[in-house]
Amino acid sequence: MLISPRATEFYYARMQSFIGAAKVDSFVRFYELPGGQHGPSSVFQPEWEQRHWLV
């Protein structure tokens, strides 16, 4: 099963609105990886991605 990045973002935002951002931040870290696709099985070239993402 694939979970889209937007669904994860929506879930994180709902947690924050339900119990508060400070409480969520005490036990959850949410990082989005540009070009990371759906996880570790994807081909990810951080050097290329960082150059184009930061420009």
N, C-alpha and C positions, 0 to 999 in steps of 0.2 A: 504494500500500500504506500502510495506517495502522499505526502502532506505538503501542500504548497506553502511557500514562504509567507504569502498574504494571510493564509489561515492561521499560521503561527503568530503572526503580528496581531491579528484580530483577537486571538485567544489571550495574548499577553495584555493587550489594551483592556479587554474585558475583566481580567483579573485585577488590574490596577483600578478600574472604576468600581469594582465590587468590594474589594477589601482595602483599597488605598495604595498609592504608589510606594510610600515609605515601607509599608509592610511587605509588599511584593518584592521590593528591592532587597529586603533582608534575606530572602531565600531563593530568588530567581535571577539569573543573568541571561539576557537575550542579546545575542550578537548575530548580525547578518553579514554574510561573507560575500562581497561582490564577485560574481562569477562562480560561486560555489555550487551552483545548480542544486541538486537534491542531496548532497552529502559526500562522504568520503570516497564513494565509488566513482565520482565524476572526475574528469580530467580537469585539474585546476593549475594554472600557471601564474602564481602570485606575482612574479616579477612583471610580466606583461600586464596583468590586471591592475596592479597598483599604479603603473605609469599612466594608464588610460583613465583610471578612476579618479586620480588626484588632479588631473589636468582640467 
